[in-house]
Amino acid sequence: MIEDALETYSADRIGERDYALYSSGGRIIPSFTSPTFGLRKRSSSPLAWFSKAPLLERVGAEGQPPVIALVPDVTPGMCWAFAGSEGTLGISLARRVLVSKITMEHTSPSISHDQSISAPRDVTVWGIGEEDSILPAPIPPSDRHLLLSTFTYDVLASKMIQQFPISREAEQLNIPIAIVQMQIHSNHGKKDYTCLYRVRVHGNEWTLEDELQSQN
């Protein structure tokens, strides 16, 4: 039992394949994603004045690109931030998948220096079946969006890795998903920005055999 537990922990701590993982082929879709918060021009710096080039000032620990939400690093500051409490993140999955659940993770409050209030709270997850739907980027909800899940991330829970199943209605439709768009509606109290540390998408890969069966 101990060996099994250690094997699960080494397999990204939950032992489930993540189709959003960057190193496995998951990618950010910029046109589906809110602008990154955290970098701003600083024109008042004496160094900037002498060099005739404005510097970029990092605001707090933020300023990471959105792809940081697809990598297994949740140390404090390794998050993607967007302004305010509402934003979207578009993910092109590594494979077309019959999505079964979404995993969200925030850094532990015990080491994050009171950054837990920046964590997402109320979230809606949409799926799109075909990659050619990227252009033009649709705004959810549209006729191309399938509602996968609506959930609340609890930053006060005992575990920071929290899993949320897709709805029974979405599961019964049995539609393979190529793109996931997360729509974050609120956070836990931070007014300036929201930090998203990690998102994972799980399910069963849509195979050629599945495709042939669906056409019959």
GUDO-203303 format. One line per field, with one value per residue (C-alpha): residue number from 1; chain; x, y, z. Coordinates in steps of 0.001 Angstrom, whole numbers, plus 524288, in hexadecimal, padded with zeros to 5 digits. Layout:
N
seq: (NUM	...);
mol: (A	...);
xx: (X	...);
yy: (Y	...);
zz: (Z	...);
This chain:
216
seq: (1	2	3	4	5	6	7	8	9	10	11	12	13	14	15	16	17	18	19	20	21	22	23	24	25	26	27	28	29	30	31	32	33	34	35	36	37	38	39	40	41	42	43	44	45	46	47	48	49	50	51	52	53	54	55	56	57	58	59	60	61	62	63	64	65	66	67	68	69	70	71	72	73	74	75	76	77	78	79	80	81	82	83	84	85	86	87	88	89	90	91	92	93	94	95	96	97	98	99	100	101	102	103	104	105	106	107	108	109	110	111	112	113	114	115	116	117	118	119	120	121	122	123	124	125	126	127	128	129	130	131	132	133	134	135	136	137	138	139	140	141	142	143	144	145	146	147	148	149	150	151	152	153	154	155	156	157	158	159	160	161	162	163	164	165	166	167	168	169	170	171	172	173	174	175	176	177	178	179	180	181	182	183	184	185	186	187	188	189	190	191	192	193	194	195	196	197	198	199	200	201	202	203	204	205	206	207	208	209	210	211	212	213	214	215	216);
mol: (A	A	A	A	A	A	A	A	A	A	A	A	A	A	A	A	A	A	A	A	A	A	A	A	A	A	A	A	A	A	A	A	A	A	A	A	A	A	A	A	A	A	A	A	A	A	A	A	A	A	A	A	A	A	A	A	A	A	A	A	A	A	A	A	A	A	A	A	A	A	A	A	A	A	A	A	A	A	A	A	A	A	A	A	A	A	A	A	A	A	A	A	A	A	A	A	A	A	A	A	A	A	A	A	A	A	A	A	A	A	A	A	A	A	A	A	A	A	A	A	A	A	A	A	A	A	A	A	A	A	A	A	A	A	A	A	A	A	A	A	A	A	A	A	A	A	A	A	A	A	A	A	A	A	A	A	A	A	A	A	A	A	A	A	A	A	A	A	A	A	A	A	A	A	A	A	A	A	A	A	A	A	A	A	A	A	A	A	A	A	A	A	A	A	A	A	A	A	A	A	A	A	A	A	A	A	A	A	A	A	A	A	A	A	A	A);
xx: (80000	80B3A	8118F	804A7	80307	810C9	80E93	80226	80908	81438	80A3D	80704	80135	7F3D9	7F76E	7EEB8	7F2B6	7F211	7EE81	7F108	7FF20	8085D	81343	80977	80450	7FA86	7FB1C	7F55A	7EC53	7EF50	7E2BC	7DAE5	7E2E6	7E237	7EDF5	7F86A	7F8F0	805BE	80EB6	80DD2	8166D	81E37	821FE	825F1	83240	83EFB	8451B	83A12	83BF0	84A91	848DD	83D87	83642	82B55	82D28	82326	81F9E	81A62	80E97	80FE0	8133A	80AA2	80DEB	80F59	809CD	7FD27	80482	80948	7FBBE	7FECD	80B7D	80D44	812E8	80A53	814C3	810D5	8110F	810F1	8033E	7FC69	7F566	7EAFC	7E544	7D98A	7D15C	7CBEA	7D3A8	7D513	7DF98	7DF5E	7E658	7E8B1	7E966	7F435	7EA06	7DB72	7D5B7	7C8E3	7CACE	7C735	7CC13	7D3B1	7DE2B	7E1BC	7ECF7	7F187	7FDFA	7FCE4	7F8C5	80319	80DFC	80756	80823	7F97F	7F7A9	7EC2C	7E252	7E70F	7E2D9	7D78F	7CA8B	7BEF4	7C280	7BB80	7C254	7BE66	7C2A1	7C3D5	7C468	7CCC0	7D995	7D53E	7CBEC	7D75F	7D59D	7CE32	7CEC9	7C10F	7BCCA	7B610	7AB88	7A9CE	7A461	7B206	7B333	7AF4D	7AD6A	7B623	7B632	7B2ED	7B9B5	7BF19	7CD56	7CE78	7DB2F	7D85A	7D737	7E0FA	7E626	7EA88	7E923	7DA82	7D377	7C67B	7BEF0	7B82D	7A965	7A15B	79B36	7A895	7AD01	7A10A	7A381	7B060	7B6C7	7C5A9	7CB89	7D739	7D6BB	7D371	7D02D	7CFBD	7C749	7CA8F	7BFCE	7C588	7D0D5	7D1F5	7D2E6	7DE9B	7DA25	7E5F1	7E80E	7E53A	7EFFB	7EE64	7F8F3	7F56C	7EA83	7E9BD	7E022	7DD6F	7D5D5	7D6F2	7DDE9	7D52A	7DA8D	7D8E8	7D069	7C79B	7C6C4	7C2D1	7B899	7B2BA	7B0F5	7A966);
yy: (80000	80941	80657	808D0	815AC	81A05	8163E	81E53	829FA	8292A	828B1	83725	83466	82FD1	824F8	829F4	82E44	83CED	840A3	84F03	84CB9	85523	84B08	84145	84A83	85350	86159	86E9A	87519	883AB	88837	88077	885AC	89230	89B7A	89888	8A156	8A4CA	8ABF1	8BA80	8C507	8CD1D	8D9B1	8E129	8D93C	8E0F7	8D520	8D4E9	8E36A	8E214	8D603	8DC29	8CF39	8CD23	8C1D7	8B771	8B6EB	8AA61	8AC5B	8A362	89551	89537	89774	8892E	8854B	87D4E	870EA	87044	86AF1	85EC8	85AE4	8537A	85E87	8648F	86B29	878FA	88295	87832	87B97	8825C	88EBB	896B6	8A3BD	8A3DA	8980E	8941C	88E38	882F3	87900	87196	8647A	85C3E	84E4F	844F6	83B98	83BAC	83678	831FC	83AC5	834D4	83EA7	84B28	84CC0	859FC	85C9A	86887	86A19	8668F	871D3	86D59	871F6	87C14	88813	88A91	88944	87FDB	88AD7	88BFE	87E0A	87BD2	87915	87743	870E4	86C55	86325	8627C	858EC	85A74	84EA0	85313	85A79	86202	8693C	8716C	87BF0	88437	88234	88023	8862F	87C9C	878CB	87731	86CA8	866C4	8658B	85988	85BE8	8520A	85620	860E0	8607B	86815	866C5	866AD	86CEF	8692A	85A99	8510C	84DAA	857AA	84DD2	84D73	845B1	848DF	83F65	843D7	84463	83849	83F34	841D8	833FA	82E25	83610	82EAE	839A6	839B8	846A6	84D3D	85A58	85DBB	86BAB	86EEC	87A6D	87F7F	887B2	88B51	88977	888FE	89787	89D0C	8A938	8ABC7	89E71	88FD5	88572	87868	86EBB	86220	85C26	84E05	8478B	838F9	82F3E	824C1	82713	8270C	81CAA	81998	80E19	8174E	8202D	814F1	81026	81DB4	81E57	81191);
zz: (80000	80303	7F5DC	7EEE5	7F610	7F287	7E44C	7E3D1	7E9EF	7E036	7D51F	7D6CD	7E451	7DF84	7D5FC	7CAF9	7BD61	7BB54	7AD61	7B01E	7B47A	7AC81	7AB9D	7A5F4	79B90	7A268	79D96	7A109	79721	7986A	791E6	79BF8	7A76D	7AF68	7AF65	7B976	7C557	7CBC6	7C25F	7C040	7BAB8	7C444	7BDA9	7C9FA	7CC8D	7CB39	7C4A1	7BAB8	7B841	7B5BB	7AD18	7A58C	7A721	7B11E	7BA82	7BD9E	7CBE5	7D1A3	7DA5F	7E615	7E2AE	7D694	7C851	7C462	7B711	7B6CA	7B2F7	7C111	7C475	7BC56	7C32B	7D00E	7D839	7E2BA	7EADE	7EF1B	7E3C9	7D91A	7D4BA	7C984	7CDB9	7C6E3	7CB19	7D409	7D796	7CA48	7BF1D	7B59E	7B25C	7A575	7A477	79865	79D90	799D7	7943B	791C4	79E51	7A427	7AFF1	7BD0C	7C70E	7C967	7D3D1	7D964	7E2B0	7EA44	7F214	80072	80962	81315	80A02	80164	80A41	80A75	7FBBE	7FD1A	7FB16	7ED02	7E9E8	7E059	7E6CB	7DD92	7D0B2	7C469	7BAFC	7ACAD	7A23C	7937B	78AB4	77F43	77EB7	7729A	77BAE	78081	7762C	778B7	7875F	78CAA	79978	7A29F	7A21F	79375	78AA3	78A40	79905	7A0C4	7AF4F	7B624	7C465	7CE08	7DB35	7E6B8	7EA9C	7F974	7FDC5	80BF7	80900	80EB7	80122	7F726	7EBFF	7E98C	7DF03	7D8B1	7CFE3	7C38F	7C3A5	7C0DE	7B535	7AF11	7B1D0	7AB26	79EC8	79D13	7952E	793CC	79814	791A5	798B0	7A6B2	7AA7D	7B8E5	7BCDA	7CA70	7D077	7DDBD	7E720	7F5FB	7F850	7F0F4	7E9BA	7E0FF	7DADE	7DAFE	7DB0D	7D438	7D80D	7D124	7C919	7C4A1	7BB64	7BC84	7B48F	7AA2B	79D62	79155	7882E	779C1	77DA5	78554	77970	77072	77A0D	77B40	76C79	76BDD);
